[in-house]
């Protein structure tokens, strides 16, 4: 296994996880490491100590694909630490090109995942519709105003990490709904190690718990799990639509005015309603870049399997 490639895939996952509405799990899927990631995490359980006592540390480390996990999570952490400021700035100053890029990325990822569904039956399409409905309901929820206490930060990490490994559901968006996105991103940008440690502990607990459930579902009911996860991705597309009108605003925990309720517009109505240029050509180019990136990652994953 090429651990440099795994590290770079981790960086791509970390970059996606920083953006509200985009999931690192989607990147894991299109780069071909999703099943290995879930299986490696699932193996971190109490039985690991038995392997350690019986066969030694090396056997236990190999059992969980230790080098793979270190390379991947090293890439995720590096990306979050280095790209948090840049992505925050890009979303604030160039929202239409950034959202267009991720819209294209998710749109083609839906095609990528549906290709892996072996049987196209009515029951599977019903499952797809349920995934769309569930994701859409989440995207229209209004953000809460939880205080950034230690216990809330811990549980926010546990919940958000479950979303981060689900293709289509964004851990960052879950943090937004919980009112924890700004405090957590602020802690990362300000290197507040105590807050980051509490959040990371919550992530670890949530990850070790949820990975067992998801791994079991993908082994026993793979087609149904895949179409439901694809539905989740489809259901979040309205959230990623680049042209929006902000209906109302809220004040976040930092005292900043941020959008509360937004309405999607056509690019042709956007300029007259908002007074800002629609940047249609740039938006189309960035969507095509997102699509090309996924198709390229798919080819790399196929090449790595040979």
Buried (B, 14 or more C-beta within 10 A) or exposed (E): EEBEBBBBBBBBBBBBBBBBBBBBBBBBBBBBBBBBBBBBBBBBEEEBEEBBEEEEEEEBBEBBBBEBBBBBBBBBBBBBBEBBEEBBEBBEEBBBBBBBBBBBBBBBBBEBBBEEBEEEEEEBEBBBBBBBEBBBEBBEEEBEEBEBEEEBBBBBBBBBBBBBBBBBBBBBBBBBBBBBBBBBBBBBEEEBEEBBEBBBBBBBBBBBEBBBEBBEBBEEEBBBBBBBBBBBBBBBBBBBBBBBBEEEEBEBBEEEEBEBEBEEBEBEEBBEEBEEEBBBEBBEBBBBBBBEBBBEBBEBBEEBEE
